Amino acid sequence: MGRVCIDPAWRNGLVVMAMWRAVGERMAAHQLETMIGCSSVSLSDGGELAGKLWRRLKATHLVAQEQRVRPWDALAMGRDEGEQQAAIPTLMKGYLRCGGRLLGPPAVDRAFNTADFPMIMHLAELPARYSKRVFAA
């Protein structure tokens, strides 16, 4: 999965659901079992949010060591400052709710000024409530 551009006037739950449904239908039609993508976080704060998210989520949503990836251009993150309270961005929250996991630390995308978190989602691990709503079962 890659970036999608939607006019701000059309950014709502119905459009996102239609996009996810189209992805699910394509995956089913081609018998694909795994989706790999990224969830981007703005670096407008110097990477503070991205660093907090990484430190918070790596403990609970990181794949096994043998599946991990390393970024070519890694985000330089500050020290661990104890408990990391950070609001999870909507797309990332969607991935996580659907059983998505982090493949490794975020990479810097200088063209878009974002930290891109590599994500993986296996359809077999998709909770039934999302399978019915998102991937027309």
N, C-alpha and C positions, 0 to 999 in steps of 0.2 A: 504494500500500500504506500502511496505517496501523498503529496500535498494535494489538497482540493481547494479551489477558490470559489467562493459563493458570495454574491453581492450581499452586502450587509442587510439590505431590505428583505432578503430571503432566508437569512440565517435563523432557523427555528428548529424545534424538535421534529416537525414533520419532514423537513428536507433532510435532516441527518438520518432519520429513520428510513426514508426512501433510499438514501445512498447505501446504508448498511444492508438493507434488503437486497439491493442490486448486487452488492458484493457477495452476499450469502448465496443468492441464486446462481451467480457465476461459479462460485466455489463448488456448489452441489453439481452443477452441470458438467464440470470438469473433474469431478471426484477429488477435489483438493481438500486436504485435512488440516493444513496449517497456514496461518497468515502471519507474515512478518511485516512490521511497519515501524513507525516511530511516532512518538508524541513529543511535540515541540513546546518549549517553554521560552518565553522572551528573556533576553539578556539585558533588557533595559535597566534592570536594577544591579547590573554588574555581575550577575550570576548567583546572587544570594538565594533566590527562590529555588533555582535548579539545584544548588548545593544542598539546601535543606531537604528538598524532595528526595534526592539521591540517598542522603544519610538516613532519612526516615523509612523509605521503601525498600532499600536493599536488604534490610533485616527480615522482611516478610514476603517480598514479591520477586526475589532474584532467583533465576534458574540455577540448576546445579552447575558446579564448576566446569564440567566438561562441555557444557553448552554455551558458555559465556563468550562474549565478543569484547574486543578492546577497540576504542576509537583511535583513528589516526590523529585526529586533532582533539585531544581530550580537554574537557572543561577544567580549568584550574579552580579547585575548590578550597575554601578556607578550612580552618581547623574545625573539628567536631565540637560544637558548643553545647553539649548535653542534649536534652530532649528537643527534637525538631518539629515544631508546629508550623505547618505550611499547608495552605489550602491546595488541594489537588486539582489541577486544571480539568475541565470537563471531559476532553477527549481521553486523557489518561485515566480518569475515573471510570469512563466507559469501558476501556480496555480491561481494567482491573476487575470490574464487576462481571465481565464476561469471561473471567478466568485468565486474562492476559498476565504475562510476567515480564519482568525486566531481563533483557539479555546481557546487560552490562551498564557501565557508567555512561553518562551523556557525552555526546560529541558536540563540538562547536560548529555551527553552520554560519560562517561569517557573512555570506550573501544575504541571509535572512535575519541575522543577529539573534539566533536562537540556540538553545541547548537542546539537542535531539536525543531523546531517550529511546534506545532500540527496544522494541516490544515484540513478543511472540504470543500467538493465541492458537490453541489447538481446538478444533471444533468438538472433539470428543469430550473436552472439559467445559464446554459451554453450558451454564446452568439452563435447565429446561425452560424457565420463564423467559429467558432471553432468546433461546432457540425458537420458540413459538412466535415471539414478537419481531425479532430482527431477521432471522433466517427462516423464512416461510416454510415451516416443517410440513 
